[in-house]
Amino acid sequence: MWLIVFMIIIIAAVIVCFSLAAAAKNAEMISQLWLEKQHIKQEILCTNKTKEE
C-alpha cells in the first residue's frame, strides 16, 4: 500500500518537474521574441532618424 502511494507521489513529482521545465522554456522563448521585436523596433527608429538627417 505504501509503495503504491510512494510511486504515485514520485510520478506526480516528475510530471510537475516536466511541466515547470516546459513553462520555463516557453517563458524563455517568449522573452526572446519580445527582445528581438524591441531590437527590430530600435533598428527601424535608427534607420528613420538617419534618413531624416
C-alpha positions in Angstrom: 0.0 0.0 0.0 2.7 2.5 1.0 4.7 1.5 -2.1 1.7 2.5 -4.4 1.3 5.8 -2.6 5.1 6.5 -2.8 5.1 5.6 -6.6 2.1 7.9 -7.2 3.9 10.8 -5.4 7.1 10.1 -7.4 5.2 10.1 -10.7 3.3 13.3 -9.7 6.7 15.0 -8.8 8.1 14.0 -12.2 5.1 15.4 -14.1 5.3 18.7 -12.1 9.1 19.0 -12.9 8.5 18.4 -16.6 5.6 20.9 -16.6 7.8 23.6 -14.8 10.6 22.9 -17.3 8.2 23.3 -20.2 6.8 26.5 -18.8 10.3 27.9 -18.2 11.2 27.1 -21.8 8.1 28.8 -23.1 8.8 31.9 -21.0 12.3 32.0 -22.3 11.1 31.8 -25.9 8.5 34.5 -25.3 11.1 36.8 -23.8 13.5 36.1 -26.6 10.8 37.0 -29.2 10.0 40.2 -27.3 13.7 41.2 -27.1 14.0 40.5 -30.8 10.9 42.6 -31.5 12.3 45.5 -29.4 15.7 45.2 -31.3 13.9 45.4 -34.7 11.9 48.5 -33.5 15.1 50.2 -32.4 16.7 49.5 -35.8 13.7 51.0 -37.5 13.9 54.1 -35.4 17.6 54.5 -36.0 17.1 54.0 -39.8 14.3 56.6 -39.8 16.5 59.1 -37.9 19.4 58.7 -40.4 17.0 59.2 -43.3 15.7 62.4 -41.8 19.1 63.9 -41.3 
